[in-house]
């Protein structure tokens, strides 16, 4: 029996060692909209003492994946990109939330805003392929 769309991100996070290691937490979960957050730690910094771009990307990618799967079908990434707008430092708390969620029969499109408070720090775009398999 399929599970409710808003419960899928919680199931996904419980099975996601990488997102758990990053310290990602689910702040909001609805069908078509998931907001996640995390704190930048020292081991996430690059040689210039800023957060490595992969950290911001990972948070956005997690929000993207969770949001795409809330529609009840397995959805896998087929294309993504990110624009880094502001540098982040140790101790910054950042959030990522899908602000655009367009679903077609087999393809889904998402825009994810990454913010530090109200400040936009990165903009992520992703496309998913939706399989026929249901989340159970």
C-alpha positions in Angstrom: 0.0 0.0 0.0 1.5 3.4 -0.9 2.4 5.8 1.9 1.2 9.4 2.1 3.2 11.9 0.1 4.1 14.1 3.0 5.5 11.0 4.8 7.9 10.0 2.0 10.6 12.5 2.8 10.8 11.2 6.4 11.2 7.6 5.1 13.8 8.8 2.6 15.8 10.6 5.3 15.8 7.6 7.6 17.5 5.6 4.8 19.9 8.4 3.7 23.3 8.1 5.5 24.8 11.0 3.6 22.0 13.5 4.4 22.0 12.3 8.0 25.8 12.8 8.2 25.3 16.4 6.9 22.8 17.0 9.7 19.9 17.7 7.4 16.6 18.0 9.1 13.1 18.2 7.6 11.4 21.5 8.6 8.2 21.1 6.5 6.8 18.4 4.3 3.8 18.6 2.1 3.0 17.1 -1.3 5.0 19.2 -3.8 6.9 21.2 -1.1 9.6 20.2 1.3 11.8 22.5 3.3 15.0 21.2 4.9 17.8 22.9 6.9 21.3 22.3 8.3 24.2 24.1 10.0 27.5 24.6 8.3 30.3 22.8 10.3 34.0 23.2 10.3 34.6 20.0 8.3 32.4 21.4 5.5 34.7 24.4 4.8 37.1 24.7 1.9 40.7 26.1 1.9 39.3 29.7 2.0 37.2 29.0 5.2 34.0 29.2 3.2 31.5 26.3 2.9 32.4 24.0 0.0 30.0 24.5 -2.9 29.1 20.8 -2.7 27.5 21.4 0.8 25.0 23.9 -0.6 24.4 21.7 -3.6 23.8 18.7 -1.4 21.2 20.5 0.8 19.4 21.7 -2.3 19.6 18.3 -4.0 18.1 16.7 -0.9 15.2 19.2 -0.9 14.7 18.6 -4.6 14.7 14.8 -4.3 12.4 14.8 -1.3 9.9 17.2 -3.0 9.9 15.2 -6.3 9.1 12.0 -4.5 6.2 13.4 -2.5 3.9 12.7 -5.5 4.1 9.0 -4.5 6.2 7.6 -7.4 10.0 6.9 -7.3 11.6 10.0 -8.9 15.3 10.1 -9.8 17.4 13.1 -10.9 18.3 13.3 -14.5 19.7 16.9 -14.6 20.6 19.5 -12.0 22.5 22.8 -11.8 23.2 25.4 -9.1 24.1 29.1 -8.9 26.1 30.1 -5.8 25.2 33.6 -4.9 26.7 34.2 -1.4 29.5 32.6 0.5 28.7 30.7 3.7 30.8 30.3 6.8 31.0 28.0 9.8 27.9 28.3 12.0 25.6 29.5 9.3 22.2 27.8 9.3 20.8 27.4 5.8 17.5 26.1 4.4 16.4 24.8 1.1 12.9 24.8 -0.2 11.3 23.9 -3.5 9.6 27.1 -4.8 8.5 25.7 -8.1 7.2 22.2 -8.6 5.9 21.3 -12.0 4.9 17.7 -12.7 4.3 16.1 -16.1 3.5 12.5 -16.8 7.1 11.1 -16.5 9.2 14.3 -15.9 9.2 16.8 -13.0 10.8 20.2 -12.7 11.9 22.0 -9.5 13.5 25.2 -8.5 15.0 25.2 -5.0 15.9 28.3 -3.2 18.7 28.0 -0.6 18.6 30.8 2.1 20.5 32.0 5.1 17.5 33.5 7.0 15.7 35.6 4.4 18.9 36.0 2.2 19.0 34.0 -1.0 22.5 32.3 -1.1 22.0 29.8 -4.0 19.5 28.9 -6.7 19.1 25.2 -7.8 17.3 23.8 -10.8 16.5 20.1 -11.2 14.7 17.7 -13.5 13.5 14.2 -12.4 12.3 11.1 -14.2 9.3 9.6 -12.5 9.2 5.8 -12.5 6.0 3.7 -12.2 7.0 2.2 -8.9 5.1 3.5 -5.8 6.6 4.4 -2.5 5.3 1.8 0.0 
